[in-house]
Amino acid sequence: MPGGSAESPLHRLVRKKNPQRVRDNRKAVRAECAKLIKPGVPRPECDEFPFASSLEGAGLPAYRPAAPYGDFSVKYVPGADNSSAGGALGAWYQRDRILDGDPFFIRIAP
């Protein structure tokens, strides 16, 4: 999984500096999430990994054609959880000064 090791870090993508790339990441996520919709079932928010705020987000193949499409995951989650996680991620970026293009790692807990 991208971001899980020193050989495959994620890289911060600052929206103000790269608005189109963040939009492309989110667009790819929305397209995949649309495939999960079940008629008559209320849907919460769609979340993704790697984050839309990373160069390795779902839109990566548009910028690096050799990158495999689908090297990301999506899942519907409660909106409050999605907002809370996004806020925590943004606070971590700021607190630890993770700047545009900086590599970082995410430990995925079982």
C-alpha positions, 0 to 999 in steps of 0.5 A: 500500500502506498505510504506504508514504507520508506520505499513507497512514501506518500507526498503532501499535496497542498491544495492552494499550490495544486488545486487541479491535482486535488480536484482530479484526486477527488474526481477519481474517488467520486467515480469509484464511490459511485460504483458502491451506491446501492438503490434505496440505501442512504449513503454517507460520505466517501473516504479514500486512501491514499488521501486526496491531499497526497501526490499518490491520490486516486488521480495519480495515473493522469499525472504519471501514466505508468502508475497503475490505476486503482492503487487506492481504496474507497469506502463509505463512512459516516460524515462526522468520522470523515470530517474528524479524520480530515481535520486531524490529518490537516492538523498533523500536516500543520503541527509537524510542518509537512510541506508541499512535496514532503514525503511521509508515512502512514502506519496502517493498523489491523 
